[in-house]
Amino acid sequence: MADDAYTKRLEAVIKQMLTPLHDLPFGLVIECLSQKRVIPFDPSDARDMKVLEVLKAGATLGARLINANGIRRRRANEVGNDIEGFVNQSFSDMKVKCEKPSTLSGKKRAMGYPDLMFIDEFGRSNYLECKTFNNDSLATTLRSFYLSPSDDFKVTRDAHHFAISYQMEATSKIGEDNIYKCLSWKLLDLHQLAVDVKYEFNSDNHRLYAKKLVLAESKA
């Protein structure tokens, strides 16, 4: 009976753990994960308005670079992988230092939020996520933003958190590849973003391929 009671309590705890959480404030999530503040964009602050002008110029130049080169991909969901390079180049062309943010350990890591960071003329840090969108799915519940906790998180400063997103469309083909061009862009202040949490269980190769799990194996 004691084992049964323990099992029931454990089941209850796991069910509670797996209950999704909805509409959490992004700023609060970042602060809990990093102990760093997400600074909201303030249209009454002249410094923020200057940063907005830099972002708009960078977005416009990025669109021109995309359209001058085109993005060659088979599937639309692969196009986002190339956007960061164009955005980075546009800021470089404007003489604004923009780079992958350093993690807590000082590493430059490509994967994970956020994609880029730049310092504005006032010495303030600004994180920048690079995205793409399609007008047909713009108002749907299709998941398009991901944030995973990390022991070596890329958010290490109090900062604005922006996103730059390009509307992409296939305009021609080369073989099996589509050539994508930019139709428009959007700039977002992520401080006001609402996010959900859905827990998952995971394992690793060491445990997945443990001898006790192997039923049979053979060389090809």
Backbone as a ProteinNet text record, in pm:
[ID]
protein_1_A
[PRIMARY]
MADDAYTKRLEAVIKQMLTPLHDLPFGLVIECLSQKRVIPFDPSDARDMKVLEVLKAGATLGARLINANGIRRRRANEVGNDIEGFVNQSFSDMKVKCEKPSTLSGKKRAMGYPDLMFIDEFGRSNYLECKTFNNDSLATTLRSFYLSPSDDFKVTRDAHHFAISYQMEATSKIGEDNIYKCLSWKLLDLHQLAVDVKYEFNSDNHRLYAKKLVLAESKA
[TERTIARY]
82.5	0	86	198.3	286.7	342	380.3	432.7	326.4	202	91.8	69	74.9	54.2	166.3	289.6	404.4	390.6	349.4	333.5	226.5	116.9	9.9	56	132.9	184.7	280.7	364.8	460.1	387.2	284.1	204.3	141	93.3	29.8	130.9	252.6	357.6	395.2	411.3	449.1	339.3	213.4	102.5	103.8	132.8	137.3	254.1	367.8	484	456.7	376.6	353.1	238.3	174.4	65.9	124	88.3	144	106.4	195.7	170.3	155.1	58.8	28.2	42.9	79	81.3	169.3	287.5	383.8	453.9	479.3	549.4	694.1	732.4	867.1	972.9	950.3	1046.8	1071.3	964.5	977	1051.5	1025.6	1093.1	1243.6	1281.5	1423.6	1488.9	1420.3	1476.8	1496.8	1402.9	1416.2	1531.7	1550.6	1655	1794.4	1801.5	1932.8	1964.6	1864	1878.7	1913.6	1878	1898.6	1763.6	1752.9	1624.9	1604.2	1482.5	1443.4	1389	1458.4	1420.8	1316.9	1200.6	1098.3	1134.8	1093.5	1111.8	1021.1	1077.7	1003.6	1000.8	887.4	880.2	897.9	890.2	910.8	1057.7	1140.9	1284.4	1355.6	1422	1489.6	1596.2	1659.4	1762	1699.8	1584.9	1517.1	1470.8	1427.7	1383.8	1501.9	1619.8	1738.3	1774.3	1758.6	1782.7	1682.9	1559.3	1458.1	1498.7	1554.7	1599.5	1711.8	1801.8	1909.4	1849.9	1753.9	1690.5	1617.6	1547.4	1475.2	1571.4	1681.6	1781.5	1844	1873.3	1930.4	1834.4	1705.5	1605.1	1591.3	1591.9	1579.7	1700.3	1818.6	1939.4	1946	1904	1900.7	1810.6	1693.7	1601.1	1664.8	1736.9	1804	1911.6	1985.6	2089.1	2027.3	1916.7	1847.4	1801.7	1739.9	1683.6	1790.4	1905.6	2014.9	2077.8	2073.2	2137.1	2037.5	1919.9	1824.5	1870.9	1777.5	1808.9	1763.4	1857.4	1829.1	1805.4	1680.9	1643.4	1530.3	1522.4	1414.1	1282.8	1290.1	1168.9	1169.1	1050.2	1036.4	1086.4	1068	1108.8	1260.1	1335.6	1481.2	1537.7	1454.9	1502.4	1552.6	1488.8	1527.3	1671.9	1728.8	1868.4	1965.4	1923.9	2013.7	1994.7	1886.4	1852.9	1956.3	2004.7	2098.5	2221.6	2272.5	2390.9	2366.4	2248.9	2216.1	2198.3	2133.6	2114.5	2249.3	2334	2466.5	2544.3	2534.8	2605.2	2551.2	2419.8	2360.5	2408.6	2419	2468.6	2616.6	2691.1	2833.4	2850.8	2768.2	2775.6	2740.4	2661.1	2624.7	2725	2833	2935.9	2882.6	2785.4	2732.6	2781.1	2853.9	2907.1	2794.4	2775.8	2669.4	2731	2711	2776.3	2695.4	2735.9	2673.5	2704.6	2605.7	2632.6	2715.3	2799.2	2878.3	2792.9	2817.8	2747	2810.9	2756.5	2811.4	2957.5	2995	3133.4	3222.9	3165.4	3244	3249.1	3174.2	3174.6	3078.7	3107.4	3017.8	2944.8	2815.5	2740.1	2632.4	2627.4	2532.2	2389.5	2371.4	2237.3	2180.2	2048.3	1980.1	1954	1859	1819.9	1921.2	1951.7	1914.2	2021.4	1989.2	2083	2198.3	2167.9	2268.2	2258.3	2361.8	2360.9	2437.6	2386.4	2461.2	2457.1	2558.7	2568	2528.3	2433.6	2391.7	2488.2	2464.3	2557	2560.9	2468.8	2465	2529.4	2588.5	2656.9	2565.6	2441.6	2345.4	2340.3	2315.4	2308.3	2168.4	2165.5	2039.2	2050	1964	1960.8	1864.8	1898.9	1820	1800.7	1676.9	1642.5	1601.3	1642.5	1614.9	1512.3	1403.4	1293.9	1247.2	1160.2	1088.3	940.4	855.4	712.7	646.5	528.6	444.1	309.5	259	134.2	17.4	17.8	-94.1	-104.3	8.8	7.4	30.9	27.7	64.3	-27.7	-155.2	-251.5	-289.5	-215.6	-247.4	-172.1	-195.7	-127.9	-4.3	45.1	168.3	283.1	352.7	462.3	580.7	633	739.3	850.1	838.8	941.1	973.4	1103.8	1146.1	1254.5	1245.1	1344.2	1366.1	1488.6	1520.3	1617.3	1593.1	1689	1824.2	1929.7	2064.6	2153.1	2245.3	2343.7	2445.1	2452.2	2545.4	2466.1	2377.3	2279.3	2348.2	2286	2342.7	2298.1	2201.6	2159.7	2239.8	2327.2	2416	2410.2	2319.5	2313.6	2169.6	2147.1	2021.3	2017.7	1906.7	1906.4	1765	1752.7	1634	1639.7	1522.8	1514.5	1423.4	1484.2	1409.7	1409.9	1316.1	1318.5	1299.3	1369.5	1352.6	1304.7	1192.5	1133.2	1100.6	1139.8	1120.4	1012.7	924	825.6	893.2	900.6	973.6	878.5	913.2	831.9	921	889.1	963.7	925.1	1024.5	996.8	1044.8	1130.9	1180.4	1239.2	1286.6	1344	1473.9	1565.3	1683.6	1688.6	1659.5	1650	1538.7	1572.3	1472.8	1466.4	1553.2	1559	1471.9	1410.8	1339.2	1433.3	1412.5	1484.7	1388.6	1421.8	1332.9	1378.9	1281.9	1306.3	1219.6	1255.9	1185.6	1079.4	958.6	849.3	828.9	856.8	837.4	911.4	912.5	975.4	899.2	920.8	861	968.1	958.9	1043.5	955.2	999.1	917.7	991.6	915.9	968	924.6	1017.3	982.7	945.6	967.9	930.9	783.6	700	556.3	510.6	602.6	567.9	513.9	408.3	355.6	404.3	456	510.9	445.9	451.3	398.5	513.5	488.7	585.5	518.1	583.3	536.3	654.8	646.3	758.6	770.3	890.1	913.8	1014.4	1011.3	1113.7	1215.1	1342.8	1444.5	1550.6	1631.4	1742.8	1860.3	1968.7	2087.1	2133.3	2232.3	2280	2335.3	2402.4	2462	2355.8	2242.1	2134.6	2047.5	2026.2	1940.4	1998.5	2131.4	2195.7	2264.7	2221.3	2275.2	2249.8	2343.1	2333.6	2203.9	2154	2033.4	1909.6	1917.6	1802.8	1810.5	1929	1948.7	1892.9	1796	1736.2	1813.3	1866.1	1942.9	2025.4	2135.3	2216.3	2297.4	2335.8	2409.6	2477.5	2588.1	2653.9	2583.6	2579.5	2511.8	2595.7
-120.9	0	126.1	120.8	237.5	267.9	162.2	180.3	238.5	192.6	243.6	391.5	433.3	574	661.7	610.3	683.7	699	591.7	594.7	695.6	699.4	793.9	938.1	962.4	1098.2	1138.4	1041.8	1068.8	1099.1	1022.9	1046.7	1185.1	1225.6	1356.5	1469.1	1451.4	1551.9	1564	1450.3	1451.9	1517.2	1484.8	1547.2	1698.8	1743.6	1887	1951.1	1881	1931.5	1949.3	1860.2	1859.3	1948.9	2013.6	2105.1	2229.7	2256.8	2373.4	2505	2600.9	2736.1	2828.4	2919.7	3003.6	3152.8	3228.6	3375.5	3431.3	3373.7	3427.9	3548.5	3653.8	3771.5	3736.5	3762.2	3730.5	3797.2	3923	3995.1	3927	3876.1	3807.3	3674.7	3603.7	3476.4	3498.8	3598.5	3628.2	3666.7	3745.6	3788.1	3669.3	3574.1	3454.9	3366.7	3357.9	3271.7	3332.5	3464.5	3529.3	3629.8	3667.9	3775	3908.4	3920.1	4043.5	4097.3	4230.7	4294.5	4314.6	4289.2	4322.7	4465.3	4555.2	4696.5	4722	4772.9	4798.9	4918.3	4912.2	5026.6	5139.7	5260.7	5377.1	5483.7	5502.2	5600.7	5744.3	5768.5	5903.4	5930.3	5828	5840.7	5865.9	5980.6	6016.7	5914.5	5853.4	5752.3	5629.5	5586.9	5471.2	5500.6	5622.7	5657.5	5656.6	5691.9	5683.5	5538.6	5452.3	5309.9	5254.6	5300.3	5256.7	5295.8	5414.4	5457.8	5367.8	5328.5	5236	5102	5051.6	4924.8	4931.4	5041.2	5056.6	5062	5134.2	5141.9	5005.1	4932.2	4798.9	4702.4	4711.3	4623.9	4652.1	4780	4818.6	4771.5	4793.6	4750.8	4598.7	4530.6	4385.5	4331.9	4394.6	4353.6	4371.4	4481.2	4504.5	4398.7	4363.8	4262	4125.7	4093.3	3967.1	3962.7	4070.5	4072.3	4081.2	4137.8	4143.4	4005.9	3922.5	3791.3	3677.1	3692.8	3583.1	3477.5	3404.6	3294.1	3164.9	3076.9	2952.5	2839.3	2797.6	2689.2	2607.6	2480.7	2397.1	2426.7	2449.4	2468.2	2603.6	2659	2792.5	2796	2685.6	2687.1	2683.1	2669.5	2672	2811.6	2902.5	3035.6	3114.2	3094.9	3168.4	3146	3033.1	3003.9	3104.2	3168.8	3259.2	3406.4	3439	3579.2	3648.6	3579.7	3640.9	3698.5	3626.4	3673.5	3804.7	3818.1	3941.6	4058.1	4030.8	4135.6	4180.5	4084.5	4116.5	4201.3	4164.2	4239.3	4381.2	4397	4530.6	4623.5	4571.6	4653.2	4685.2	4588.2	4611.7	4721.2	4718.8	4821	4959.5	4962.9	5090.9	5131.9	5052.6	5078.9	5065.7	4977.1	4945.1	4805	4793	4662.8	4571.8	4463.8	4368.3	4229.6	4147	4016.8	3917.7	3791.6	3691.3	3724.9	3723.4	3755.9	3647.6	3689.9	3594.7	3533.4	3406.9	3339.4	3376.5	3323	3349.4	3308.8	3202.4	3155.2	3227	3320	3395.5	3335.3	3226.7	3162.3	3232.1	3219.7	3265.7	3142.7	3134.2	3014.2	3050.1	2975.4	3007.1	2972.1	2856.4	2809.4	2880.2	2891.8	2946.2	3095.2	3138.9	3279.8	3358.3	3483.4	3552.8	3537.5	3579.2	3562	3661.4	3788.4	3894.2	3993.2	4074	4183.5	4301.5	4422	4540.2	4644.5	4727.9	4836.5	4965.5	5038.4	5163	5275.8	5392.2	5504.6	5556.9	5510.6	5552.8	5448.4	5345.9	5242.6	5137.3	5131.9	5035.6	4909.6	4796.1	4668.2	4646	4585.4	4554.8	4416.2	4323.9	4190.8	4190.9	4110.6	4111.3	3968.4	3925.5	3794.8	3811.8	3719.8	3728.5	3622.8	3664.6	3574.3	3594.8	3504.1	3522.2	3496.5	3545.2	3518.7	3510.4	3450.7	3438.9	3500.9	3587.1	3656.7	3560.8	3446.7	3353.4	3293.4	3284.6	3223.2	3324.5	3453	3557.1	3561.4	3534.6	3543.7	3407.2	3303.8	3169	3137.6	3019.4	2976.2	2891.7	2899.5	2829.7	2879	2786.2	2825.6	2876.2	2992.5	3054.1	3115.5	3106.1	3163	3060.6	3036.2	2934.8	2991.3	2956	2996.3	2879.3	2830.5	2717.1	2761	2721.7	2752.1	2689	2749.3	2698	2728.9	2637.6	2662.3	2766.8	2790.7	2888.9	2983.2	3059.8	3142.9	3257.9	3298.2	3405	3544.3	3551	3680.8	3708.3	3807.2	3837	3982.9	4060.7	4204.6	4253.7	4358.4	4431.9	4492.7	4475.4	4518.6	4527.2	4599.7	4587.1	4451.1	4395	4270.4	4294.7	4299.6	4325.7	4202.1	4198.7	4098.6	4169.5	4123.4	4172.7	4054.8	4070.7	3959.3	4000.7	3915.2	3944.7	3855.4	3916.5	3840.2	3788.1	3655.6	3594	3519.7	3522.1	3453.5	3397.5	3275	3214.5	3284.6	3336.8	3412.8	3342.2	3240.5	3166	3034.5	2951.7	2823	2799.2	2726.9	2674.4	2526.1	2442.4	2299.8	2273.1	2202.4	2173.1	2281	2379.3	2485.8	2604.6	2665.1	2790.9	2906.7	3017.8	3140.7	3235.3	3268.1	3350.5	3494.8	3584.3	3727.7	3786.2	3906.3	3973	4068.1	4059.9	4149	4263.5	4238.9	4342.8	4299.6	4386.3	4350.1	4411	4354.9	4404.7	4410.9	4511.6	4521.9	4503.6	4421.5	4387.2	4417.9	4465.4	4482.8	4361.1	4271.9	4145.2	4158	4274.7	4293.9	4261.3	4288.3	4267.6	4129.8	4044.1	3911.9	3822.7	3747	3645.6	3509.6	3427.9	3297.5	3186.8	3064.8	2946.4	2854.3	2768.7	2666.8	2531.1	2440.6	2303.1	2213.7	2137.9	2056.4	1930.2	1873.2	1749.1	1665.7	1536.6	1448.3	1422	1407.8	1378.8	1287.6	1231.3	1148.6	1176.1	1097.4	1116.4	981.6	985.1	861.8	761.1	811.4	722.7	635	693.9	618.2	544.5	608	547	416	413.5	294.7	207.7	218.8	134.6	-12.2	-99.3	-241.2	-304.2	-258.7	-320.2	-294.2	-195.8	-166.3	-237.1	-282.1	-339.9	-481.3	-502.6	-634.6	-717.2	-650	-720	-616.6	-660.3	-572.7	-655.8	-594.9	-667	-568.7	-608.9	-529.2	-549.6	-445.2	-453.3	-536.5
0	0	0	73.4	78.4	-59.3	-133.7	-268.8	-360.9	-345.5	-426.7	-401	-276.5	-240.5	-298.5	-289.1	-343.8	-495	-563.3	-709	-749.8	-674.7	-706.1	-687	-578.4	-555.3	-667.3	-709.3	-816.2	-947.6	-976.6	-1097.5	-1094.8	-978	-964.2	-988	-933.7	-952	-1099.8	-1168	-1310.3	-1394	-1365.8	-1439.3	-1421.2	-1298.1	-1271.5	-1346.9	-1351.4	-1422.6	-1571.4	-1628	-1771.4	-1814	-1720.1	-1755	-1822.3	-1947.5	-2017.2	-1947.7	-1955.9	-1905.5	-2025.8	-2018.6	-2133.9	-2101.2	-2204.5	-2199.2	-2088	-2072.7	-1977	-2038.2	-1960.4	-2014.5	-2049.5	-2173.2	-2218.9	-2131.7	-2096.6	-2014.3	-1880.8	-1821	-1692	-1708.5	-1818.1	-1844	-1858.8	-1938.2	-1957.5	-1825.6	-1745.8	-1616.9	-1523.8	-1526.8	-1441.9	-1488.7	-1620.9	-1676	-1666.6	-1673.1	-1685.2	-1575.2	-1497.3	-1399.5	-1466.5	-1592.7	-1667.8	-1713.8	-1717.8	-1746.1	-1895.7	-1942	-2078.3	-2076.2	-2142.1	-2140.9	-2249.1	-2213.5	-2315.5	-2403	-2528.7	-2617.2	-2571.7	-2563.3	-2514.9	-2624.5	-2692.4	-2800.7	-2754.6	-2623.1	-2571.8	-2540.5	-2552.6	-2527.4	-2659.7	-2671.6	-2796.4	-2834.7	-2734.8	-2764.3	-2829.2	-2778.5	-2836.6	-2978.5	-3004.4	-3138.9	-3236.3	-3188	-3274	-3303.4	-3203.2	-3224.2	-3325.8	-3318.9	-3415.1	-3556.9	-3573.7	-3706.1	-3757.6	-3667.3	-3706.2	-3748.6	-3671.9	-3704.4	-3838.3	-3862.9	-3989.4	-4107.1	-4089.1	-4195.6	-4220.2	-4110.7	-4124.1	-4191	-4157.2	-4216.6	-4366	-4403.1	-4544.1	-4624.4	-4570.6	-4639.7	-4647.2	-4540.1	-4541	-4651.5	-4669	-4775.5	-4912.6	-4930.6	-5059.2	-5085.3	-4980.9	-4996.8	-5030.4	-4962.4	-4990.6	-5135.9	-5180.3	-5315.3	-5423.4	-5389.4	-5487	-5506.8	-5402.5	-5407.8	-5423.4	-5360.4	-5355.4	-5256.4	-5201.3	-5110.5	-5176.9	-5199.6	-5272	-5172.3	-5163.2	-5071.5	-5132.6	-5095.9	-5145.9	-5075.1	-4943.4	-4864.6	-4795.6	-4780.4	-4720.9	-4577.4	-4502.5	-4362	-4343.9	-4453.9	-4446.2	-4469.4	-4519.2	-4558	-4437.2	-4324.5	-4204.5	-4163.6	-4203.8	-4168.9	-4229.8	-4338.5	-4411.1	-4374.4	-4307.4	-4282.4	-4195	-4092.7	-3998.1	-4069.1	-4168.2	-4240.1	-4313.2	-4373.4	-4444.2	-4346.5	-4233.5	-4132.8	-4077.9	-4047.1	-3995.6	-4095.2	-4223.8	-4327.5	-4340.2	-4328.1	-4340.4	-4229.6	-4106.8	-3996.5	-4015	-4064.6	-4091	-4195.6	-4300.8	-4405.3	-4351.4	-4243.6	-4181.7	-4073.5	-4058.8	-3957.8	-3815.7	-3797.6	-3665.1	-3629.9	-3519.6	-3482	-3434.9	-3509.1	-3479.5	-3488.2	-3386.2	-3382.7	-3300.9	-3306.6	-3221	-3076	-2988.4	-2847.8	-2778.8	-2687	-2608.5	-2498.8	-2469.1	-2361.3	-2227.2	-2119.9	-1986.7	-1976.8	-2049.3	-2045.4	-2146	-2221.6	-2317.9	-2456.5	-2480.6	-2611.7	-2707.6	-2837.7	-2942.3	-2995.4	-2966.1	-3002.6	-3103	-3215.3	-3321.3	-3281.7	-3218.7	-3188.1	-3066	-3065.2	-2948.3	-2957	-2876.3	-2870.2	-2787.3	-2827.7	-2951.5	-3058.1	-3181.8	-3293.6	-3288.7	-3264.5	-3276.7	-3161.1	-3144.5	-3048.9	-3108.2	-3087.6	-3128.7	-3017.4	-3015.1	-2918.1	-2988.4	-2931.4	-2996	-2962.1	-3019.8	-3002.9	-2859.4	-2776.5	-2637.2	-2545.8	-2606.2	-2529.1	-2470.6	-2516.8	-2462.6	-2549.2	-2484.6	-2555	-2612.1	-2731.2	-2797.8	-2860.5	-2816.8	-2876.1	-2994.3	-3095.7	-3219	-3269.9	-3278.4	-3333.2	-3479.3	-3565	-3708.6	-3747.5	-3812.3	-3844.5	-3988.7	-4033.8	-4160.3	-4134.1	-4223	-4208.8	-4345.1	-4343.1	-4461	-4426.5	-4510.5	-4479.3	-4456.7	-4524.6	-4512.1	-4371.9	-4301.9	-4168.7	-4057.4	-4092.5	-3996.3	-3874.7	-3893.9	-3783.4	-3728.2	-3762.4	-3715	-3585.7	-3531.1	-3408.6	-3439.5	-3562	-3598	-3511.2	-3444.8	-3356.4	-3438	-3401.2	-3481.3	-3397.1	-3265.8	-3177.8	-3070	-3050	-2954.2	-2862.1	-2736.1	-2636.9	-2541.7	-2534.5	-2447.3	-2338.4	-2213.9	-2106.6	-2137.1	-2087.2	-2110.7	-1991	-1962.2	-1856.5	-1900.9	-2032.3	-2087.2	-2177.5	-2115.5	-2185.3	-2259.3	-2370.5	-2453	-2407.9	-2317.5	-2263.6	-2136.8	-2143	-2030	-1988.9	-2050.1	-2022.4	-2014.5	-1937	-1947	-2087.3	-2157.7	-2297.3	-2353.1	-2464.3	-2547.5	-2615.3	-2644	-2720.3	-2839.8	-2957.7	-3080.1	-3169.3	-3264.2	-3370.7	-3503.3	-3603.3	-3739.1	-3822.2	-3891.6	-3963.9	-4106.5	-4201.1	-4342.8	-4402.7	-4479.6	-4556	-4682	-4694.1	-4803.8	-4897.3	-5026.3	-5126.4	-5235.7	-5280.2	-5390.6	-5520.1	-5591	-5713.7	-5840	-5824.3	-5939.5	-5890.9	-5984.3	-5948.1	-6024.9	-5960.4	-6026.8	-5992.7	-6089.2	-6061.7	-5962.1	-5853	-5750.2	-5642	-5651.3	-5550.5	-5590.4	-5490.2	-5509.2	-5479.9	-5547.1	-5518.8	-5447.5	-5322.7	-5240.4	-5237.9	-5244.4	-5234.6	-5123	-5079.1	-4968.7	-5022.6	-4966.9	-5006.2	-4908.1	-4779.7	-4677.7	-4551.8	-4451.1	-4324.2	-4207.9	-4089.7	-3966.2	-3858.1	-3772	-3652.8	-3530.2	-3436.2	-3320.4	-3191.2	-3091	-2955.2	-2874.4	-2844.4	-2781	-2633.8	-2574.6	-2434	-2412	-2510.7	-2496.2	-2545	-2583	-2633.5	-2521.9	-2550.6	-2458.7	-2506.7	-2414.9	-2452.9	-2370.9	-2426	-2359	-2320.5	-2222.3	-2182.4	-2193.7	-2266.8	-2275.3	-2245.5	-2136.8	-2093	-2176.9	-2179.8	-2250.1	-2172.2	-2198.2	-2144.4	-2255.3	-2218.8	-2319.3	-2259.7	-2346.9	-2303.5	-2396.3	-2382.9	-2464.9	-2519.5	-2609	-2672.6	-2571.4	-2469.1	-2369	-2304	-2278.5	-2214.4	-2316.8	-2434	-2535.5	-2588.1	-2605.7	-2662.6	-2557	-2434.1	-2326.7	-2357.6	-2318.5	-2351	-2303.5	-2189.9	-2134.8	-2220.8	-2312.9	-2398.9	-2533.7	-2570.9	-2704.2	-2709.4	-2798.7	-2816.7	-2918.9	-3020	-3123.8	-3199.1	-3258.4	-3341.4	-3438.6	-3549.9	-3652.3	-3745.1	-3799.3	-3901.6	-4035.4	-4114.2	-4244.5	-4342.2
[MASK]
++++++++++++++++++++++++++++++++++++++++++++++++++++++++++++++++++++++++++++++++++++++++++++++++++++++++++++++++++++++++++++++++++++++++++++++++++++++++++++++++++++++++++++++++++++++++++++++++++++++++++++++++++++++++++++

